[in-house]
Amino acid sequence: MKNYNKQDFPVSEIRRFLEPGPVVLVSSAYKGETNIMTMGWHTVMEFSPSLIGCMITSANYSYDLIKDSGECVINIPEVHMATTVVGIGNCSGSDVNKFEKFNLTAEEATMVKAPLIAECYAHFECKIHDAQMLDKYNFFIFEVVKAHVAISPKYPETIHYRGEGHFMVSGNAVSYRDKFLPQNL
């Protein structure tokens, strides 16, 4: 086992080490308005029903679109879209149509009115499952009601935010399947 030399670290920056998944693009729609926001923090909360939790600040243009419509789509981009992902995060949907500005294709979803982003690897259509923590924490709990995932590649090159403008690209897949109990796979 390896030992590490450690130093104190600002607690406000620990998210750099705890980001639980890839950066995603959240698309929303309400009363003729659409938007896309970049989101780097989300967490799986339950497997069945499939629940995802995330904090979206009420200052974000997408917040009201999602809260008022009760739905959104979580789209998973690959590394080739990194510049677009950053650009989307650097502007507000209150000022610009992000589908047009970033030349993205809005496709009709199956179960929600929010659009899919065709250029993304996967799409998870979501409806608000529980809104109890919205007013106090801006924390949404979504239920994934429909999922669309590309056939190939099996392991997409997703990007994971490390803070200060740095990303990590998902790396080589390694398998320890033979070490797991079947019920934990």
C-alpha positions as MATLAB code, in Angstrom:
seq = 'MKNYNKQDFPVSEIRRFLEPGPVVLVSSAYKGETNIMTMGWHTVMEFSPSLIGCMITSANYSYDLIKDSGECVINIPEVHMATTVVGIGNCSGSDVNKFEKFNLTAEEATMVKAPLIAECYAHFECKIHDAQMLDKYNFFIFEVVKAHVAISPKYPETIHYRGEGHFMVSGNAVSYRDKFLPQNL';
ca = [
       0.000    0.000    0.000;
       1.083    3.509   -0.764;
       1.328    6.250    1.887;
       0.843    9.881    0.920;
       2.394   13.056    2.279;
      -0.561   15.364    2.988;
      -1.138   19.032    3.733;
      -4.123   21.079    4.870;
      -6.587   21.860    2.089;
      -9.426   24.435    1.871;
     -12.684   22.691    2.745;
     -14.502   24.847    0.180;
     -12.510   23.084   -2.562;
     -13.054   19.428   -1.606;
     -15.529   18.983   -4.454;
     -12.508   18.575   -6.737;
     -12.052   15.131   -5.230;
     -15.673   14.136   -4.726;
     -17.295   14.907   -8.068;
     -19.332   11.731   -8.436;
     -19.746   11.556  -12.181;
     -19.270   13.122  -15.567;
     -20.129   16.689  -16.423;
     -23.590   16.683  -17.982;
     -25.714   19.067  -20.013;
     -29.189   19.567  -18.565;
     -31.802   20.618  -21.099;
     -35.116   22.120  -20.065;
     -38.238   23.620  -21.585;
     -41.233   25.551  -20.312;
     -43.831   27.697  -22.098;
     -41.838   27.920  -25.339;
     -38.497   28.646  -23.648;
     -35.646   26.129  -23.776;
     -32.245   26.115  -22.154;
     -29.140   24.040  -21.602;
     -26.987   24.260  -18.502;
     -23.684   22.617  -17.651;
     -23.738   20.634  -14.409;
     -20.788   18.978  -12.725;
     -22.391   17.645   -9.570;
     -25.094   15.009   -9.371;
     -25.538   11.762   -7.542;
     -27.441    8.534   -7.981;
     -29.743    8.225   -4.978;
     -31.651    5.018   -5.720;
     -31.666    2.285   -8.348;
     -35.385    1.486   -8.593;
     -37.007    3.833   -9.092;
     -33.926    5.394  -10.669;
     -33.374    8.615   -8.713;
     -30.765   11.314   -9.319;
     -30.163   14.221   -6.962;
     -28.534   17.530   -7.838;
     -28.297   21.124   -6.665;
     -29.180   23.829   -9.185;
     -28.884   27.337   -7.842;
     -32.060   29.401   -8.060;
     -29.959   32.093   -9.778;
     -29.550   29.775  -12.776;
     -31.929   30.417  -15.690;
     -32.682   26.676  -15.872;
     -33.875   26.547  -12.264;
     -37.313   28.045  -12.909;
     -37.752   26.216  -16.222;
     -37.152   22.893  -14.469;
     -39.089   23.754  -11.305;
     -42.106   25.070  -13.239;
     -42.182   22.271  -15.818;
     -41.286   19.537  -13.340;
     -38.902   17.888  -15.801;
     -35.613   18.001  -17.686;
     -33.192   15.837  -19.649;
     -29.738   14.959  -18.367;
     -27.525   14.610  -21.450;
     -24.057   13.058  -21.257;
     -21.472   14.591  -23.607;
     -18.102   13.072  -24.497;
     -14.713   14.794  -24.383;
     -14.978   16.011  -27.998;
     -17.670   18.416  -26.719;
     -15.552   19.876  -23.885;
     -15.248   23.346  -25.426;
     -19.018   23.417  -25.996;
     -19.656   22.248  -22.420;
     -17.505   25.094  -21.053;
     -19.113   27.617  -23.418;
     -22.602   26.598  -22.315;
     -21.559   27.080  -18.709;
     -20.129   30.527  -19.469;
     -23.339   32.094  -20.756;
     -26.933   32.442  -19.632;
     -30.011   31.152  -21.399;
     -31.704   34.403  -20.436;
     -29.401   36.131  -22.955;
     -28.888   33.532  -25.693;
     -30.470   30.471  -27.302;
     -27.785   27.907  -26.496;
     -29.008   25.375  -29.062;
     -28.407   27.978  -31.790;
     -25.237   29.508  -30.350;
     -23.510   26.120  -29.986;
     -25.034   24.542  -33.103;
     -26.697   21.734  -31.146;
     -29.602   19.654  -32.359;
     -32.717   19.553  -30.184;
     -34.558   16.263  -30.575;
     -37.969   15.391  -29.209;
     -37.952   13.326  -26.038;
     -40.276   10.393  -25.414;
     -41.630   11.094  -21.911;
     -40.861   14.780  -21.228;
     -41.157   18.050  -23.136;
     -37.531   19.083  -22.565;
     -35.397   18.356  -25.658;
     -32.651   15.780  -26.035;
     -29.278   17.023  -27.303;
     -28.579   14.796  -30.315;
     -24.800   15.260  -30.136;
     -24.614   13.700  -26.654;
     -23.753   10.063  -25.914;
     -26.757    9.425  -23.651;
     -29.985   11.083  -22.508;
     -31.905   10.513  -19.283;
     -35.412   11.931  -19.367;
     -36.308   13.058  -15.854;
     -39.310   14.209  -13.859;
     -39.166   15.784  -10.430;
     -39.724   12.978   -7.954;
     -39.399   14.935   -4.712;
     -39.328   18.727   -4.283;
     -39.084   18.867   -0.484;
     -35.515   20.225   -0.492;
     -35.966   22.787   -3.286;
     -36.860   25.837   -1.227;
     -34.196   25.308    1.424;
     -31.296   23.807   -0.592;
     -32.188   24.167   -4.313;
     -31.828   20.371   -4.351;
     -33.794   18.496   -6.998;
     -34.534   14.801   -6.797;
     -35.332   13.506  -10.275;
     -36.709   10.170  -11.376;
     -35.300    8.928  -14.664;
     -38.381    7.871  -16.624;
     -36.644    7.034  -19.917;
     -33.006    6.435  -20.851;
     -31.342    6.455  -24.271;
     -27.696    5.337  -24.554;
     -25.497    5.002  -27.644;
     -24.730    1.443  -28.715;
     -21.036    2.202  -29.046;
     -18.582    2.848  -27.507;
     -19.367    0.765  -24.425;
     -17.277    3.097  -22.245;
     -17.615    6.714  -23.451;
     -14.868    9.284  -22.940;
     -16.706   11.495  -20.480;
     -15.241   14.547  -18.773;
     -15.120   15.108  -15.027;
     -14.569   18.559  -13.547;
     -11.605   18.933  -11.166;
     -11.981   22.653  -10.434;
     -10.089   25.723  -11.617;
     -10.842   24.941  -15.287;
      -9.314   21.447  -15.213;
     -11.075   18.308  -16.340;
     -10.225   14.642  -16.133;
     -11.192   12.376  -19.024;
     -12.539    8.951  -18.145;
      -9.694    6.518  -18.540;
      -9.094    2.896  -19.301;
     -11.796    0.564  -18.092;
     -10.614   -2.076  -15.643;
     -12.669   -5.001  -14.419;
     -12.786   -6.524  -10.950;
     -16.060   -8.288  -11.699;
     -14.749  -11.618  -10.368;
     -14.186   -9.988   -6.929;
     -17.827   -8.874   -6.497;
     -20.648  -10.724   -4.841;
     -23.353  -11.237   -7.493;
     -25.883   -9.063   -5.621;
     -23.417   -6.151   -5.625;
     -22.789   -6.040   -9.378;
];
